[in-house]
């Protein structure tokens, strides 16, 4: 091999596999306005999760735009909406009376929304859904769960993003369902924080 050949330099830049899209990446990508639409991100809290007298946890959380703390301003400026990301954060709140811990199931129910849903009464109500994960109630770290969404979600009227007859392909579809059992009765186990990103089209 001659000197010229030895000194040939490889092109600069990294070559590797393209990173797969994720719900977490979606949160960053929609921080700026999209073409002919505006991205709005809202965060809000809800009641903590407390076990029943029999030691079970059960909940359903959705991302209807009506839940946004900024909804009054949103309804003035925009007419149509579609959800692009929804995150439910489970924050451990083990009290001194929480003597028992077990796995809590978290998943996406694509056929639910903010209007139509059924709280799970057993593990099967969560297992037969999308993107299920397990979270131990004794964990010291929060769980950031990103709800599964279909690849294509269509715009719908702002006031109809969670219709009585749910559709998984328009507006703000889906709900995050949670179920746990064999826990200490009447005990606060989790605080809940919700964050959603919508694309909205305006009146002007």
PASEBA-1860 file (N, C-alpha, C; in nm, 3 decimals):
! residues 204
1> XXXXXXXX> 0.085/-0.119/0.000/0.000/0.000/0.000/0.089/0.124/0.000 ~ 0.069/0.221/-0.094/0.155/0.338/-0.102/0.112/0.442/0.000 ~ 0.191/0.550/0.007/0.168/0.653/0.109/0.037/0.727/0.089 ~ 0.004/0.753/-0.038/-0.121/0.824/-0.066/-0.241/0.745/-0.015 ~ -0.235/0.615/-0.037/-0.347/0.533/0.007/-0.359/0.531/0.159 ~ -0.244/0.524/0.225/-0.246/0.520/0.370/-0.301/0.649/0.431 ~ -0.282/0.761/0.360/-0.323/0.890/0.416/-0.465/0.932/0.378 ~ -0.536/0.847/0.306/-0.674/0.879/0.272/-0.757/0.883/0.399
9> XXXXXXXX> -0.830/0.991/0.422/-0.910/1.008/0.543/-1.056/0.969/0.518 ~ -1.115/0.907/0.616/-1.255/0.868/0.604/-1.344/0.991/0.617 ~ -1.460/0.989/0.552/-1.552/1.103/0.566/-1.589/1.125/0.711 ~ -1.603/1.252/0.747/-1.642/1.284/0.884/-1.789/1.254/0.908 ~ -1.821/1.234/1.035/-1.961/1.211/1.069/-1.981/1.070/1.118 ~ -2.081/1.052/1.201/-2.110/0.921/1.257/-2.209/0.846/1.169 ~ -2.187/0.719/1.158/-2.278/0.634/1.082/-2.338/0.535/1.181 ~ -2.467/0.531/1.186/-2.531/0.439/1.281/-2.677/0.426/1.250
17> XXXXXXXX> -2.744/0.346/1.330/-2.886/0.322/1.309/-2.966/0.445/1.351 ~ -3.069/0.474/1.277/-3.156/0.587/1.309/-3.237/0.554/1.432 ~ -3.245/0.649/1.524/-3.318/0.624/1.647/-3.467/0.615/1.620 ~ -3.531/0.518/1.687/-3.674/0.501/1.670/-3.749/0.613/1.740 ~ -3.864/0.647/1.684/-3.946/0.751/1.745/-4.004/0.701/1.876 ~ -4.027/0.787/1.971/-4.083/0.749/2.099/-4.172/0.860/2.149 ~ -4.260/0.825/2.245/-4.347/0.927/2.303/-4.267/1.032/2.376 ~ -4.158/0.992/2.439/-4.075/1.088/2.508/-4.017/1.190/2.411
25> XXXXXXXX> -3.973/1.143/2.293/-3.920/1.234/2.192/-4.029/1.327/2.141 ~ -4.152/1.277/2.136/-4.264/1.359/2.090/-4.281/1.482/2.176 ~ -4.260/1.470/2.308/-4.275/1.585/2.397/-4.180/1.696/2.357 ~ -4.059/1.661/2.320/-3.961/1.763/2.281/-3.992/1.820/2.144 ~ -4.031/1.735/2.051/-4.051/1.777/1.914/-4.166/1.875/1.901 ~ -4.267/1.866/1.987/-4.383/1.952/1.974/-4.379/2.072/2.069 ~ -4.261/2.111/2.112/-4.250/2.231/2.195/-4.264/2.358/2.110 ~ -4.244/2.346/1.979/-4.257/2.461/1.891/-4.379/2.444/1.803
33> XXXXXXXX> -4.423/2.552/1.741/-4.542/2.549/1.657/-4.519/2.462/1.535 ~ -4.621/2.385/1.499/-4.616/2.305/1.378/-4.682/2.382/1.265 ~ -4.662/2.336/1.141/-4.718/2.404/1.025/-4.870/2.408/1.035 ~ -4.927/2.527/1.026/-5.071/2.551/1.029/-5.136/2.503/1.159 ~ -5.061/2.486/1.264/-5.116/2.445/1.392/-5.023/2.493/1.502 ~ -5.074/2.496/1.623/-4.993/2.534/1.737/-4.988/2.419/1.837 ~ -4.869/2.396/1.892/-4.851/2.293/1.994/-4.869/2.355/2.131 ~ -4.955/2.294/2.212/-4.980/2.340/2.347/-4.948/2.226/2.444
41> XXXXXXXX> -4.866/2.256/2.542/-4.834/2.158/2.645/-4.891/2.204/2.778 ~ -4.963/2.115/2.847/-5.022/2.148/2.977/-4.990/2.038/3.077 ~ -4.973/2.080/3.202/-4.953/1.985/3.311/-5.051/2.017/3.423 ~ -5.102/1.914/3.488/-5.193/1.933/3.599/-5.185/1.812/3.692 ~ -5.231/1.830/3.813/-5.232/1.721/3.911/-5.376/1.679/3.937 ~ -5.390/1.563/3.992/-5.521/1.513/4.027/-5.514/1.450/4.165 ~ -5.623/1.395/4.213/-5.625/1.338/4.348/-5.524/1.223/4.360 ~ -5.460/1.209/4.475/-5.368/1.098/4.494/-5.441/0.964/4.491
49> XXXXXXXX> -5.367/0.859/4.464/-5.426/0.725/4.461/-5.423/0.664/4.600 ~ -5.541/0.633/4.651/-5.558/0.575/4.784/-5.621/0.438/4.770 ~ -5.571/0.342/4.841/-5.628/0.207/4.834/-5.766/0.203/4.898 ~ -5.843/0.107/4.852/-5.976/0.085/4.909/-5.963/0.014/5.044 ~ -6.076/-0.012/5.105/-6.075/-0.082/5.234/-6.031/-0.227/5.220 ~ -6.026/-0.276/5.095/-5.978/-0.413/5.071/-5.836/-0.415/5.015 ~ -5.773/-0.297/5.004/-5.634/-0.293/4.962/-5.610/-0.292/4.813 ~ -5.706/-0.242/4.734/-5.688/-0.234/4.589/-5.676/-0.088/4.544
57> XXXXXXXX> -5.604/-0.069/4.433/-5.594/0.061/4.365/-5.656/0.048/4.228 ~ -5.732/0.148/4.185/-5.793/0.144/4.053/-5.814/0.286/4.003 ~ -5.771/0.313/3.878/-5.784/0.449/3.826/-5.780/0.447/3.674 ~ -5.830/0.556/3.615/-5.825/0.578/3.471/-5.799/0.726/3.447 ~ -5.699/0.758/3.362/-5.662/0.897/3.335/-5.659/0.921/3.185 ~ -5.719/1.031/3.143/-5.722/1.063/3.000/-5.676/1.206/2.979 ~ -5.663/1.244/2.851/-5.605/1.374/2.818/-5.699/1.460/2.735 ~ -5.826/1.465/2.771/-5.916/1.559/2.704/-5.862/1.700/2.722
65> XXXXXXXX> -5.868/1.779/2.615/-5.817/1.916/2.623/-5.895/1.998/2.725 ~ -6.016/1.956/2.758/-6.096/2.027/2.858/-6.033/2.022/2.996 ~ -5.941/1.925/3.020/-5.874/1.915/3.150/-5.759/2.013/3.163 ~ -5.718/2.075/3.054/-5.603/2.166/3.058/-5.635/2.287/3.145 ~ -5.541/2.329/3.230/-5.562/2.452/3.309/-5.577/2.576/3.220 ~ -5.530/2.567/3.095/-5.540/2.680/3.002/-5.661/2.669/2.910 ~ -5.756/2.582/2.945/-5.866/2.555/2.851/-5.947/2.679/2.816 ~ -5.967/2.770/2.909/-6.046/2.890/2.881/-5.984/2.969/2.766
73> XXXXXXXX> -5.853/2.988/2.770/-5.785/3.060/2.661/-5.783/2.977/2.534 ~ -5.763/2.847/2.548/-5.759/2.758/2.431/-5.891/2.763/2.355 ~ -6.003/2.757/2.428/-6.134/2.754/2.363/-6.166/2.886/2.293 ~ -6.100/2.992/2.333/-6.120/3.122/2.268/-6.045/3.131/2.136 ~ -5.929/3.067/2.130/-5.840/3.083/2.016/-5.847/2.970/1.913 ~ -5.892/2.851/1.955/-5.882/2.735/1.867/-6.016/2.664/1.850 ~ -6.028/2.590/1.740/-6.153/2.520/1.710/-6.136/2.370/1.696 ~ -6.018/2.323/1.656/-5.997/2.179/1.639/-5.871/2.136/1.712
81> XXXXXXXX> -5.864/2.007/1.747/-5.756/1.957/1.832/-5.725/1.812/1.801 ~ -5.600/1.773/1.823/-5.564/1.632/1.827/-5.450/1.613/1.927 ~ -5.456/1.504/1.999/-5.356/1.471/2.100/-5.234/1.409/2.032 ~ -5.114/1.453/2.072/-4.992/1.395/2.016/-4.906/1.326/2.122 ~ -4.930/1.352/2.250/-4.855/1.284/2.356/-4.926/1.302/2.489 ~ -4.919/1.199/2.573/-4.980/1.206/2.706/-4.894/1.125/2.802 ~ -4.854/1.189/2.911/-4.769/1.124/3.011/-4.836/1.127/3.147 ~ -4.838/1.012/3.213/-4.887/1.000/3.350/-4.768/0.967/3.439
89> XXXXXXXX> -4.742/1.052/3.538/-4.630/1.029/3.629/-4.683/0.981/3.763 ~ -4.636/0.864/3.805/-4.672/0.806/3.934/-4.560/0.839/4.032 ~ -4.594/0.911/4.138/-4.496/0.956/4.236/-4.521/0.881/4.367 ~ -4.423/0.802/4.414/-4.445/0.722/4.535/-4.467/0.810/4.658 ~ -4.567/0.772/4.738/-4.600/0.847/4.860/-4.624/0.749/4.974 ~ -4.528/0.659/4.995/-4.547/0.558/5.097/-4.557/0.622/5.235 ~ -4.665/0.596/5.302/-4.681/0.649/5.438/-4.630/0.546/5.538 ~ -4.624/0.586/5.663/-4.576/0.495/5.768/-4.669/0.378/5.789
97> XXXXXXXX> -4.794/0.391/5.740/-4.890/0.282/5.757/-4.889/0.185/5.639 ~ -4.807/0.214/5.535/-4.801/0.124/5.419/-4.707/0.008/5.452 ~ -4.763/-0.097/5.506/-4.682/-0.211/5.550/-4.669/-0.319/5.444 ~ -4.748/-0.309/5.337/-4.749/-0.411/5.232/-4.724/-0.345/5.097 ~ -4.642/-0.407/5.014/-4.615/-0.356/4.880/-4.627/-0.468/4.778 ~ -4.663/-0.429/4.654/-4.677/-0.526/4.547/-4.668/-0.452/4.414 ~ -4.674/-0.526/4.303/-4.668/-0.464/4.171/-4.800/-0.395/4.137 ~ -4.790/-0.278/4.075/-4.904/-0.204/4.023/-4.896/-0.208/3.871
105> XXXXXXXX> -5.007/-0.242/3.806/-5.011/-0.253/3.660/-5.055/-0.120/3.600 ~ -4.985/-0.077/3.495/-5.017/0.047/3.425/-5.019/0.018/3.276 ~ -5.124/0.062/3.206/-5.136/0.031/3.063/-5.223/0.133/2.993 ~ -5.232/0.122/2.861/-5.315/0.209/2.778/-5.439/0.134/2.731 ~ -5.556/0.194/2.751/-5.680/0.138/2.697/-5.723/0.227/2.581 ~ -5.702/0.180/2.459/-5.726/0.262/2.341/-5.873/0.292/2.317 ~ -5.963/0.212/2.374/-6.106/0.230/2.351/-6.173/0.318/2.455 ~ -6.096/0.374/2.547/-6.150/0.465/2.647/-6.116/0.609/2.610
113> XXXXXXXX> -6.177/0.703/2.679/-6.138/0.844/2.671/-6.184/0.914/2.799 ~ -6.186/1.047/2.798/-6.222/1.120/2.918/-6.368/1.112/2.954 ~ -6.453/1.066/2.862/-6.596/1.055/2.887/-6.639/0.912/2.912 ~ -6.585/0.820/2.838/-6.627/0.680/2.844/-6.512/0.591/2.889 ~ -6.527/0.531/3.006/-6.425/0.441/3.060/-6.486/0.359/3.174 ~ -6.419/0.252/3.210/-6.459/0.168/3.323/-6.335/0.142/3.407 ~ -6.343/0.168/3.535/-6.229/0.143/3.622/-6.203/-0.008/3.630 ~ -6.078/-0.052/3.619/-6.049/-0.195/3.627/-6.079/-0.249/3.766
121> XXXXXXXX> -6.135/-0.369/3.768/-6.168/-0.434/3.895/-6.075/-0.552/3.925 ~ -5.992/-0.588/3.829/-5.893/-0.693/3.849/-5.780/-0.675/3.749 ~ -5.680/-0.760/3.758/-5.563/-0.747/3.672/-5.597/-0.765/3.525 ~ -5.696/-0.846/3.493/-5.733/-0.869/3.353/-5.779/-0.741/3.285 ~ -5.836/-0.649/3.361/-5.881/-0.523/3.304/-5.767/-0.435/3.256 ~ -5.645/-0.470/3.294/-5.527/-0.396/3.251/-5.439/-0.480/3.159 ~ -5.432/-0.608/3.185/-5.344/-0.696/3.107/-5.385/-0.704/2.961 ~ -5.516/-0.698/2.932/-5.565/-0.711/2.795/-5.574/-0.575/2.726
129> XXXXXXXX> -5.467/-0.498/2.737/-5.465/-0.364/2.679/-5.331/-0.341/2.608 ~ -5.295/-0.215/2.586/-5.172/-0.182/2.514/-5.062/-0.138/2.611 ~ -4.938/-0.176/2.578/-4.817/-0.122/2.641/-4.821/-0.129/2.794 ~ -4.849/-0.247/2.849/-4.857/-0.262/2.993/-4.717/-0.268/3.056 ~ -4.703/-0.203/3.171/-4.580/-0.211/3.250/-4.617/-0.239/3.395 ~ -4.519/-0.287/3.470/-4.537/-0.310/3.613/-4.452/-0.211/3.692 ~ -4.511/-0.158/3.798/-4.441/-0.062/3.883/-4.459/-0.106/4.028 ~ -4.348/-0.122/4.099/-4.358/-0.170/4.236/-4.396/-0.056/4.330
137> XXXXXXXX> -4.494/-0.080/4.414/-4.545/0.026/4.501/-4.442/0.072/4.604 ~ -4.339/-0.008/4.627/-4.236/0.031/4.721/-4.119/0.103/4.659 ~ -4.129/0.134/4.529/-4.020/0.200/4.460/-3.996/0.341/4.516 ~ -3.869/0.382/4.514/-3.836/0.517/4.559/-3.836/0.617/4.444 ~ -3.847/0.568/4.321/-3.843/0.656/4.204/-3.980/0.664/4.137 ~ -4.013/0.780/4.080/-4.140/0.792/4.007/-4.137/0.715/3.877 ~ -4.254/0.684/3.826/-4.268/0.620/3.695/-4.327/0.722/3.599 ~ -4.259/0.746/3.486/-4.312/0.832/3.380/-4.367/0.741/3.271
145> XXXXXXXX> -4.498/0.728/3.266/-4.561/0.637/3.169/-4.617/0.718/3.053 ~ -4.574/0.686/2.932/-4.621/0.753/2.811/-4.730/0.669/2.744 ~ -4.849/0.725/2.733/-4.961/0.651/2.678/-4.938/0.614/2.532 ~ -4.976/0.493/2.497/-4.969/0.449/2.358/-5.074/0.524/2.276 ~ -5.035/0.570/2.158/-5.126/0.635/2.064/-5.108/0.573/1.926 ~ -5.215/0.564/1.846/-5.197/0.518/1.707/-5.111/0.615/1.629 ~ -5.050/0.567/1.522/-4.960/0.651/1.443/-5.031/0.772/1.384 ~ -5.158/0.757/1.350/-5.234/0.866/1.290/-5.355/0.900/1.376
153> XXXXXXXX> -5.359/1.022/1.426/-5.474/1.073/1.499/-5.525/1.196/1.424 ~ -5.653/1.198/1.393/-5.711/1.307/1.316/-5.759/1.421/1.408 ~ -5.769/1.540/1.349/-5.828/1.653/1.422/-5.977/1.631/1.440 ~ -6.029/1.687/1.550/-6.173/1.687/1.572/-6.211/1.818/1.640 ~ -6.341/1.844/1.646/-6.389/1.967/1.710/-6.342/1.974/1.855 ~ -6.303/2.092/1.898/-6.246/2.111/2.031/-6.336/2.057/2.141 ~ -6.467/2.075/2.126/-6.560/2.032/2.231/-6.602/1.887/2.216 ~ -6.548/1.817/2.117/-6.586/1.678/2.093/-6.465/1.586/2.088
161> XXXXXXXX> -6.359/1.623/2.159/-6.237/1.540/2.151/-6.247/1.413/2.235 ~ -6.348/1.406/2.324/-6.372/1.284/2.402/-6.520/1.248/2.394 ~ -6.564/1.196/2.279/-6.707/1.168/2.260/-6.755/1.048/2.341 ~ -6.887/1.037/2.356/-6.947/0.925/2.429/-6.912/0.794/2.361 ~ -6.912/0.793/2.228/-6.869/0.675/2.152/-6.724/0.697/2.111 ~ -6.628/0.643/2.187/-6.487/0.674/2.164/-6.438/0.623/2.028 ~ -6.350/0.700/1.968/-6.277/0.655/1.850/-6.129/0.667/1.881 ~ -6.049/0.564/1.851/-5.906/0.571/1.882/-5.825/0.652/1.782
169> XXXXXXXX> -5.892/0.715/1.685/-5.817/0.779/1.576/-5.847/0.928/1.559 ~ -5.914/0.991/1.657/-5.945/1.133/1.644/-5.953/1.199/1.780 ~ -5.920/1.330/1.784/-5.932/1.406/1.907/-5.830/1.369/2.011 ~ -5.878/1.336/2.130/-5.791/1.296/2.243/-5.828/1.156/2.288 ~ -5.790/1.055/2.210/-5.833/0.918/2.239/-5.749/0.852/2.347 ~ -5.804/0.745/2.403/-5.728/0.661/2.494/-5.731/0.706/2.639 ~ -5.692/0.614/2.725/-5.680/0.643/2.868/-5.574/0.552/2.927 ~ -5.508/0.600/3.030/-5.412/0.519/3.105/-5.486/0.457/3.223
177> XXXXXXXX> -5.486/0.325/3.230/-5.555/0.254/3.338/-5.452/0.197/3.435 ~ -5.489/0.196/3.562/-5.400/0.152/3.669/-5.475/0.057/3.760 ~ -5.406/-0.051/3.800/-5.468/-0.143/3.896/-5.361/-0.205/3.984 ~ -5.391/-0.212/4.114/-5.304/-0.279/4.210/-5.388/-0.348/4.315 ~ -5.335/-0.453/4.375/-5.406/-0.526/4.479/-5.307/-0.582/4.581 ~ -5.362/-0.638/4.688/-5.281/-0.693/4.797/-5.194/-0.585/4.862 ~ -5.252/-0.465/4.879/-5.183/-0.352/4.940/-5.246/-0.317/5.074 ~ -5.180/-0.229/5.149/-5.236/-0.186/5.277/-5.365/-0.106/5.255
185> XXXXXXXX> -5.474/-0.142/5.319/-5.602/-0.072/5.296/-5.597/0.075/5.338 ~ -5.678/0.156/5.269/-5.700/0.297/5.305/-5.571/0.374/5.324 ~ -5.478/0.359/5.228/-5.346/0.421/5.239/-5.313/0.495/5.109 ~ -5.256/0.613/5.120/-5.212/0.688/5.002/-5.080/0.631/4.953 ~ -5.082/0.574/4.835/-4.962/0.513/4.777/-4.895/0.601/4.672 ~ -4.974/0.676/4.594/-4.918/0.749/4.480/-4.979/0.887/4.464 ~ -4.895/0.983/4.432/-4.943/1.112/4.379/-4.938/1.102/4.227 ~ -5.025/1.177/4.160/-5.037/1.166/4.014/-5.019/1.303/3.950
193> XXXXXXXX> -4.931/1.309/3.851/-4.916/1.430/3.770/-4.938/1.394/3.623 ~ -5.015/1.476/3.553/-5.051/1.450/3.414/-4.995/1.559/3.324 ~ -4.942/1.520/3.209/-4.889/1.616/3.112/-4.933/1.573/2.972 ~ -4.986/1.667/2.896/-5.033/1.637/2.761/-4.983/1.741/2.663 ~ -4.968/1.697/2.538/-4.935/1.788/2.427/-5.040/1.768/2.319 ~ -5.102/1.880/2.278/-5.201/1.877/2.170/-5.154/1.967/2.056 ~ -5.199/1.935/1.936/-5.190/2.028/1.825/-5.326/2.090/1.805 ~ -5.330/2.224/1.792/-5.457/2.295/1.780/-5.455/2.386/1.658
201> XXXX> -5.570/2.395/1.593/-5.589/2.487/1.481/-5.685/2.596/1.523 ~ -5.656/2.719/1.478/-5.726/2.833/1.533/-5.838/2.890/1.451 ~ -5.896/2.994/1.506/-6.009/3.063/1.444/-5.960/3.167/1.343 ~ -5.831/3.201/1.348/-5.785/3.313/1.267/-5.683/3.269/1.165
END
